[in-house]
């Protein structure tokens, strides 16, 4: 849109079906988004209009809400779904506080998708070999790229907490500062977009797949969650003595009750399950624990004022609006129904059958299809449309024969 048109307040409209466009570019049947495929209005969020610092020409990006022409939020909008969950908390006098930890890989350009990704050649003339995890000098070879990432983050108003080299080859992690869930979802979205754009300028490729390399840790988007009383600003997960509250237990109980049903929302792609089924601290379970990274729900060591629940299931490939909405909605369900969690686990443990999660996209979509809870919390239109779009993607995956199948199975009798 031209700057003149935007500043004049000209309404930008978009076909409803675009919100269900699958990752290959196609659309499910029109019945999932209205047979007329009428328009939605894109309404810019005033606080999320950003000149793009990496662009040579003056350009700006505006994060928008997708609203029906009658004014209400579209049920197909993931940002709208998150706003509805936040509003439900507000009705109870509560405000969620979240933070996201996003992991990603920085690779050399990959023009042949049949070949594995490779680390880039840094300014030191070498490719990383995987020995730089948590090193103070681990990004020296990519310093020009990261210097521009930091500058662009500052220009977009994205405050960062910590930035580090993660366990994988040329894998990194950023922790965004905790705050309002909608703001954090916007910031996570903007950061992922920023990474890819700045990488292209530097002749690099940033990949937010859940598992881009075999035999290497995958990339997560852990979500840290707490709740504060709107009137007092106090963390309701801790009482006056600093002990866990009933609301804290119920929130965990709700997370456990929803994780299996919502796995397809946290792990939305075929590749997501490569990360979960080869768990390097990527637990595919709904167990909870105090400071145990093998649990899907971890309670990090902290002071009572910072008591929180970390959902370790979402991958870096998850939609931040939808993943945060699903996690918070499950917690609120637990509070409303006063659900009690299982016993906390510590040390090495076997996952009980009732706390195991789907380990393929097909199984996760089948679980989501049967979920009455998902329909109650997100509405039938959204859930059925999401399943239809993801089923198209899964079918497209099954339409291809992989190199593993040709290499291993072709010689079989």
C-alpha positions as CSV (number, residue, x, y, z in Angstrom):
1,X,0.0,0.0,0.0
2,X,1.3,3.5,-0.7
3,X,2.2,5.7,2.3
4,X,-0.3,8.2,1.0
5,X,-3.2,5.7,0.9
6,X,-2.3,4.4,4.4
7,X,-2.1,7.9,5.9
8,X,-5.4,8.8,4.3
9,X,-7.0,5.9,6.2
10,X,-7.9,4.0,3.1
11,X,-9.3,0.6,4.2
12,X,-7.3,-2.4,3.1
13,X,-9.4,-5.5,2.5
14,X,-8.4,-9.2,2.1
15,X,-10.2,-12.3,1.1
16,X,-11.2,-14.5,4.1
17,X,-9.7,-17.5,2.6
18,X,-6.2,-16.1,2.8
19,X,-6.2,-16.8,6.5
20,X,-6.4,-20.5,5.8
21,X,-3.8,-20.5,3.0
22,X,-1.5,-23.5,3.5
23,X,2.3,-23.2,3.3
24,X,2.4,-24.5,-0.3
25,X,0.1,-21.6,-1.3
26,X,-3.2,-23.5,-1.9
27,X,-6.5,-23.3,0.0
28,X,-8.9,-25.8,1.5
29,X,-12.4,-26.1,0.2
30,X,-14.3,-22.8,0.3
31,X,-16.8,-24.1,2.9
32,X,-14.1,-23.7,5.5
33,X,-13.9,-19.9,5.1
34,X,-17.3,-19.0,3.6
35,X,-18.4,-20.1,0.2
36,X,-18.5,-16.5,-1.0
37,X,-14.9,-15.9,0.1
38,X,-15.9,-12.4,1.1
39,X,-13.5,-9.7,2.4
40,X,-12.0,-9.0,5.8
41,X,-10.8,-5.5,6.8
42,X,-7.1,-5.2,7.9
43,X,-7.0,-2.8,10.7
44,X,-3.5,-1.6,11.6
45,X,-2.5,-1.7,15.3
46,X,-1.4,1.9,16.0
47,X,1.5,0.8,18.2
48,X,2.9,-1.7,15.7
49,X,3.7,0.5,12.6
50,X,7.4,0.3,12.0
51,X,9.7,1.8,9.4
52,X,11.9,-1.1,8.3
53,X,15.6,-0.3,9.2
54,X,17.1,-2.9,6.9
55,X,15.3,-1.5,3.7
56,X,17.3,0.7,1.4
57,X,14.1,2.4,0.3
58,X,11.7,3.9,2.7
59,X,9.3,1.2,3.7
60,X,7.1,0.4,6.7
61,X,5.3,-2.7,8.1
62,X,2.1,-2.5,10.0
63,X,0.8,-5.4,12.0
64,X,-3.0,-5.6,11.5
65,X,-6.0,-7.2,13.0
66,X,-8.2,-9.1,10.5
67,X,-11.8,-8.0,11.2
68,X,-15.1,-8.9,9.6
69,X,-16.6,-6.0,7.7
70,X,-19.3,-5.8,10.4
71,X,-16.5,-4.9,12.9
72,X,-16.0,-8.0,15.0
73,X,-12.7,-9.9,15.0
74,X,-12.6,-12.8,12.4
75,X,-12.7,-16.2,14.0
76,X,-10.0,-17.2,11.6
77,X,-7.5,-14.7,12.8
78,X,-4.8,-16.1,15.2
79,X,-4.1,-12.6,16.6
80,X,-7.8,-12.2,17.2
81,X,-7.9,-15.6,19.0
82,X,-5.2,-14.4,21.3
83,X,-7.0,-11.1,22.1
84,X,-10.1,-13.1,23.0
85,X,-8.1,-15.3,25.5
86,X,-6.6,-12.2,27.1
87,X,-10.1,-10.6,27.4
88,X,-11.4,-13.8,29.2
89,X,-8.6,-13.4,31.7
90,X,-9.4,-9.7,32.2
91,X,-13.1,-10.7,33.0
92,X,-11.6,-12.5,36.0
93,X,-9.4,-9.6,37.0
94,X,-6.3,-11.3,35.7
95,X,-3.6,-10.4,33.2
96,X,-1.3,-13.0,31.7
97,X,2.4,-12.2,31.5
98,X,4.5,-14.1,29.0
99,X,8.0,-14.3,27.5
100,X,9.2,-16.3,24.5
101,X,12.6,-18.0,24.0
102,X,13.2,-18.3,20.2
103,X,15.9,-20.6,18.8
104,X,17.1,-20.4,15.2
105,X,19.9,-21.5,12.8
106,X,22.1,-19.3,10.6
107,X,23.1,-21.2,7.5
108,X,24.9,-20.6,4.2
109,X,22.5,-20.2,1.2
110,X,20.9,-23.5,0.3
111,X,19.9,-23.5,-3.3
112,X,19.4,-27.3,-3.6
113,X,16.8,-28.5,-1.0
114,X,18.0,-32.1,-1.5
115,X,21.3,-31.2,0.2
116,X,21.7,-30.6,3.9
117,X,22.1,-27.1,5.4
118,X,25.6,-26.0,6.1
119,X,27.0,-23.4,8.5
120,X,28.1,-20.2,6.8
121,X,31.7,-19.1,6.3
122,X,32.3,-16.4,8.9
123,X,34.7,-13.4,8.8
124,X,37.3,-15.7,10.2
125,X,37.1,-17.8,6.9
126,X,35.9,-20.9,8.6
127,X,32.7,-22.9,9.0
128,X,31.6,-23.6,12.6
129,X,32.0,-27.3,13.5
130,X,29.7,-27.4,16.5
131,X,32.1,-26.6,19.3
132,X,30.8,-23.1,20.1
133,X,27.8,-23.7,22.2
134,X,27.5,-21.1,25.0
135,X,31.0,-19.7,24.1
136,X,31.6,-16.0,24.7
137,X,33.2,-15.8,21.2
138,X,30.7,-18.1,19.4
139,X,29.3,-15.5,17.0
140,X,32.6,-13.8,16.1
141,X,32.5,-15.3,12.6
142,X,29.0,-13.7,12.2
143,X,29.6,-10.4,13.9
144,X,28.5,-8.1,11.1
145,X,25.2,-10.0,10.8
146,X,24.5,-9.9,14.5
147,X,25.6,-6.2,14.8
148,X,22.9,-5.3,12.3
149,X,20.4,-7.6,14.0
150,X,20.9,-5.7,17.3
151,X,20.6,-2.3,15.6
152,X,17.4,-3.3,13.8
153,X,15.9,-4.7,17.0
154,X,16.6,-1.3,18.7
155,X,15.1,0.5,15.8
156,X,11.9,-1.6,16.0
157,X,11.7,-1.2,19.7
158,X,12.3,-4.9,20.4
159,X,14.0,-5.2,23.9
160,X,16.1,-8.3,24.3
161,X,17.0,-10.0,27.5
162,X,19.8,-12.5,26.6
163,X,21.3,-13.7,23.4
164,X,23.4,-16.8,23.1
165,X,24.8,-19.6,21.0
166,X,22.7,-22.7,21.5
167,X,23.6,-26.4,21.3
168,X,23.3,-26.9,17.6
169,X,25.8,-26.0,14.8
170,X,25.4,-22.3,14.1
171,X,22.2,-22.3,16.3
172,X,21.3,-19.3,18.4
173,X,18.7,-18.2,20.9
174,X,17.1,-14.9,22.0
175,X,15.0,-14.4,25.1
176,X,12.6,-11.5,24.7
177,X,11.6,-9.6,27.9
178,X,8.4,-10.7,29.5
179,X,5.3,-8.6,29.2
180,X,1.8,-8.5,27.7
181,X,1.0,-11.6,25.6
182,X,-0.2,-9.7,22.5
183,X,2.9,-7.5,22.6
184,X,5.2,-10.5,22.9
185,X,3.5,-12.3,20.1
186,X,3.9,-9.2,17.9
187,X,7.6,-8.9,18.9
188,X,8.3,-12.6,18.3
189,X,6.7,-12.3,14.8
190,X,8.7,-9.1,14.1
191,X,11.9,-10.6,15.3
192,X,11.6,-13.7,13.0
193,X,10.8,-11.4,10.0
194,X,13.8,-9.2,10.9
195,X,16.2,-12.2,11.2
196,X,15.3,-13.4,7.7
197,X,15.5,-10.0,6.1
198,X,18.9,-9.1,7.7
199,X,20.3,-12.5,6.9
200,X,19.5,-12.0,3.2
201,X,21.4,-8.7,3.2
202,X,24.5,-10.6,4.5
203,X,24.3,-13.5,2.1
204,X,23.0,-15.8,4.9
205,X,19.9,-17.9,5.4
206,X,18.1,-18.0,8.8
207,X,15.9,-21.1,9.3
208,X,13.2,-21.4,12.0
209,X,12.3,-25.0,11.2
210,X,11.9,-27.1,14.3
211,X,14.5,-29.6,13.1
212,X,16.7,-28.5,10.2
213,X,19.6,-30.8,10.9
214,X,19.7,-34.5,11.7
215,X,21.6,-35.6,14.9
216,X,21.4,-32.0,16.2
217,X,19.1,-30.3,18.7
218,X,16.0,-28.7,17.2
219,X,14.8,-25.2,17.7
220,X,12.1,-24.4,20.2
221,X,9.9,-21.4,21.2
222,X,9.5,-22.0,24.9
223,X,6.7,-19.9,26.4
224,X,7.0,-18.6,30.0
225,X,3.7,-17.8,31.6
226,X,2.5,-16.2,34.8
227,X,-0.6,-14.3,35.9
228,X,-1.0,-11.1,37.8
229,X,-3.9,-9.6,39.6
230,X,-4.9,-6.5,37.6
231,X,-5.8,-4.5,40.7
232,X,-2.7,-5.2,42.7
233,X,-0.1,-6.2,40.1
234,X,0.9,-9.2,42.2
235,X,1.7,-12.6,40.8
236,X,-1.3,-14.8,41.7
237,X,0.8,-18.0,41.5
238,X,2.4,-17.1,44.9
239,X,0.6,-16.3,48.2
240,X,1.7,-13.9,50.8
241,X,4.1,-16.4,52.3
242,X,5.7,-17.1,48.9
243,X,4.1,-20.5,48.6
244,X,2.4,-21.8,45.4
245,X,-1.4,-21.0,45.3
246,X,-4.3,-23.2,44.2
247,X,-4.6,-21.0,41.1
248,X,-1.0,-22.1,40.2
249,X,-1.9,-25.7,40.5
250,X,-5.1,-25.3,38.5
251,X,-3.2,-23.5,35.8
252,X,-0.8,-26.4,35.5
253,X,-3.8,-28.8,35.5
254,X,-5.3,-27.0,32.6
255,X,-2.1,-27.0,30.7
256,X,-1.9,-30.8,31.2
257,X,-5.5,-31.2,30.1
258,X,-5.0,-29.3,26.9
259,X,-1.5,-30.2,25.7
260,X,-2.4,-33.4,23.8
261,X,-5.5,-31.8,22.2
262,X,-3.4,-28.7,21.2
263,X,-0.2,-30.4,20.1
264,X,-1.1,-29.6,16.4
265,X,-1.2,-25.9,17.4
266,X,2.2,-26.0,19.1
267,X,3.8,-28.3,16.6
268,X,2.2,-27.4,13.3
269,X,4.4,-29.0,10.7
270,X,5.6,-32.5,9.7
271,X,9.1,-31.4,10.6
272,X,7.9,-30.4,14.1
273,X,7.8,-34.0,15.2
274,X,11.4,-34.6,14.1
275,X,12.3,-32.3,17.0
276,X,9.9,-33.9,19.5
277,X,10.7,-37.5,18.6
278,X,14.4,-37.0,19.0
279,X,14.3,-35.1,22.2
280,X,17.4,-33.1,23.1
281,X,15.6,-31.3,25.9
282,X,12.5,-31.2,23.7
283,X,10.1,-33.2,25.7
284,X,7.0,-34.6,24.0
285,X,5.0,-35.0,27.2
286,X,2.6,-33.2,29.5
287,X,4.5,-34.0,32.7
288,X,5.4,-31.1,35.0
289,X,8.5,-30.6,37.2
290,X,10.5,-28.2,39.2
291,X,13.4,-27.2,37.0
292,X,13.6,-30.5,35.0
293,X,14.1,-29.9,31.3
294,X,12.8,-33.4,30.5
295,X,9.3,-32.3,31.4
296,X,6.9,-30.6,28.9
297,X,5.9,-28.2,31.7
298,X,8.9,-26.9,33.7
299,X,8.7,-24.6,36.7
300,X,12.0,-22.7,36.5
301,X,13.9,-21.9,39.7
302,X,12.9,-18.4,40.7
303,X,11.7,-16.2,43.5
304,X,8.0,-16.3,44.5
305,X,7.3,-13.1,42.7
306,X,8.6,-14.6,39.4
307,X,6.9,-18.0,39.8
308,X,5.9,-19.1,36.3
309,X,5.1,-22.1,34.1
310,X,7.3,-22.8,31.1
311,X,5.6,-24.6,28.2
312,X,8.5,-26.4,26.4
313,X,6.4,-28.0,23.6
314,X,6.2,-25.2,21.0
315,X,8.8,-25.2,18.3
316,X,10.4,-22.2,16.5
317,X,8.1,-23.0,13.6
318,X,4.9,-22.4,15.6
319,X,2.7,-19.3,15.0
320,X,3.4,-17.2,18.1
321,X,-0.1,-15.8,18.3
322,X,-1.7,-19.3,18.2
323,X,0.8,-21.0,20.4
324,X,0.5,-18.4,23.2
325,X,-3.3,-18.3,22.8
326,X,-3.5,-22.1,23.1
327,X,-1.2,-22.3,26.1
328,X,-3.0,-19.5,28.0
329,X,-6.4,-20.9,27.0
330,X,-5.5,-24.3,28.5
331,X,-4.3,-22.7,31.7
332,X,-7.5,-20.6,32.0
333,X,-9.6,-23.8,31.4
334,X,-7.8,-25.3,34.4
335,X,-8.5,-22.3,36.6
336,X,-12.2,-22.3,35.6
337,X,-12.7,-26.0,36.2
338,X,-10.3,-26.1,39.2
339,X,-8.3,-28.9,37.7
340,X,-5.6,-30.5,39.8
341,X,-2.3,-31.5,38.1
342,X,-0.6,-34.8,38.3
343,X,2.2,-35.3,40.8
344,X,5.4,-33.4,39.9
345,X,8.2,-35.6,38.5
346,X,11.9,-35.2,39.2
347,X,15.0,-36.9,37.9
348,X,14.8,-39.6,35.2
349,X,11.2,-40.8,34.7
350,X,8.9,-42.8,32.5
351,X,6.1,-40.8,30.8
352,X,2.7,-42.2,31.9
353,X,0.4,-43.1,29.0
354,X,-2.1,-40.4,29.9
355,X,0.6,-37.7,29.7
356,X,2.1,-38.8,26.4
357,X,1.5,-36.5,23.4
358,X,1.0,-37.3,19.7
359,X,4.3,-37.9,17.9
360,X,3.3,-37.3,14.3
361,X,1.3,-34.5,12.6
362,X,-1.3,-37.0,11.5
363,X,-1.9,-38.2,15.1
364,X,-2.0,-34.6,16.4
365,X,-4.6,-33.6,13.8
366,X,-6.7,-36.7,14.6
367,X,-6.5,-35.7,18.3
368,X,-7.5,-32.1,17.4
369,X,-10.4,-33.4,15.3
370,X,-11.8,-35.2,18.4
371,X,-11.3,-32.3,20.8
372,X,-14.4,-30.8,22.1
373,X,-12.2,-28.6,24.3
374,X,-10.5,-27.0,21.2
375,X,-13.9,-26.2,19.7
376,X,-15.1,-24.7,23.0
377,X,-12.1,-22.5,23.4
378,X,-11.4,-21.5,19.7
379,X,-14.7,-22.1,17.9
380,X,-15.6,-24.7,15.4
381,X,-14.9,-22.5,12.4
382,X,-11.3,-21.9,13.4
383,X,-10.5,-25.5,14.4
384,X,-12.1,-27.1,11.3
385,X,-10.4,-24.6,9.0
386,X,-7.0,-25.1,10.6
387,X,-7.4,-28.9,10.3
388,X,-8.4,-28.6,6.7
389,X,-5.3,-26.4,5.9
390,X,-2.9,-28.7,7.8
391,X,-4.4,-31.8,6.2
392,X,-3.5,-30.3,2.8
393,X,0.1,-29.8,3.9
394,X,0.3,-33.4,5.3
395,X,-1.1,-34.8,2.0
396,X,1.5,-32.8,0.0
397,X,4.2,-34.3,2.2
398,X,3.0,-37.8,1.6
399,X,2.9,-37.1,-2.2
400,X,6.7,-37.1,-2.2
401,X,9.1,-40.1,-1.8
402,X,12.1,-39.2,0.4
403,X,15.8,-40.0,-0.3
404,X,15.7,-42.3,2.8
405,X,13.0,-44.4,1.2
406,X,14.9,-44.7,-2.1
407,X,18.2,-45.4,-0.4
408,X,17.0,-48.0,2.1
409,X,13.9,-49.6,0.7
410,X,14.6,-49.9,-3.0
411,X,16.8,-53.0,-2.6
412,X,14.3,-54.8,-0.4
413,X,12.8,-58.0,-1.8
